[in-house]
Amino acid sequence: QVQLVESGGGSVQEGGSLRISCVVTGRIYDSGCMAWFRQVPGKEREGVAAIGGDGETDYAPSVKGRFTVSQDSAKHTLFLQMDSLKPEDTAMYYCATDYHVNMPVIQAFGGIGRTLASDFHYWGQGTQVTVSS
């Protein structure tokens, strides 16, 4: 059983930075990737960033160049560094993983921005990020 716990959300002014984290416990396999999704009320959960077991990354076009996904060497903590934040980045951010979704699968979908949340089995409870103008 895999458990994911996010932290680090908060409120920030437009143009500011924030780093959120996700602690991963339980059985972890390199076969799958780790991903960040976000959701605002009334909208679908959308993929933001993903990182594979070998460190390969992928980003949604809306955050590419502003967000950086990383993980510690033990792969027990996932990070999302968010810079140049915009009000439209305001959302609940979730980390997710699945043994069967790796980077080639995400690339076959057309990138993490096109990958469905329903493809991921394990989820955290979310952390709120609010960006004010």
GITA-V237380 format. One record per residue. PHI is phi as a letter, one per 20 degrees, with the letter a starting at -180 (* if undefined). BURIAL is # if it has 24 or more other ideal C-beta (glycine too) atoms within 12 Angstrom, else .. D_CENTER is the distance of its C-alpha to the mean C-alpha in whole Angstrom. Layout:
# GITA-V237380
PHI & BURIAL & D_CENTER
PHI & BURIAL & D_CENTER
This chain:
# GITA-V237380
* & . & 20
d & # & 16
c & . & 15
c & # & 12
c & # & 12
e & # & 10
b & # & 12
o & # & 13
f & # & 13
r & . & 16
d & . & 18
b & # & 18
f & . & 21
g & . & 20
n & . & 20
e & . & 18
c & . & 16
b & # & 13
c & # & 11
d & # & 9
c & # & 9
b & # & 9
e & # & 12
d & # & 13
c & . & 16
o & . & 19
f & . & 19
c & # & 17
d & . & 18
f & . & 17
f & . & 17
d & # & 14
d & # & 10
d & # & 7
b & # & 4
d & # & 1
c & # & 5
b & # & 7
b & # & 11
d & . & 14
g & . & 18
n & . & 19
c & . & 17
f & . & 15
f & # & 11
d & # & 9
f & # & 7
d & # & 6
b & # & 5
b & # & 6
c & # & 9
e & # & 12
f & . & 15
e & . & 17
n & . & 14
f & . & 14
c & # & 11
b & # & 10
c & # & 9
f & # & 10
g & . & 14
f & . & 13
c & # & 11
g & . & 13
n & . & 15
d & # & 13
d & # & 10
c & # & 10
e & # & 7
b & # & 10
b & # & 11
f & . & 15
f & . & 17
e & . & 18
m & # & 14
e & . & 14
c & # & 12
d & # & 8
c & # & 8
c & # & 7
e & # & 10
d & # & 11
d & . & 14
l & . & 17
f & # & 15
c & # & 17
g & . & 18
f & . & 16
e & # & 13
f & # & 14
a & # & 12
e & # & 11
d & # & 7
c & # & 6
e & # & 5
b & # & 7
b & # & 9
b & # & 13
f & . & 16
e & . & 17
d & # & 14
d & # & 14
f & # & 14
g & . & 17
f & # & 16
f & # & 13
f & . & 16
f & . & 18
f & # & 16
o & . & 16
o & # & 13
f & # & 9
f & # & 11
d & . & 13
e & # & 12
f & . & 13
f & # & 11
f & . & 14
f & # & 14
d & # & 12
e & . & 14
d & # & 12
c & # & 10
e & # & 10
e & . & 12
n & # & 10
c & # & 11
e & # & 13
d & # & 12
c & # & 16
d & # & 17
d & . & 21
e & . & 23
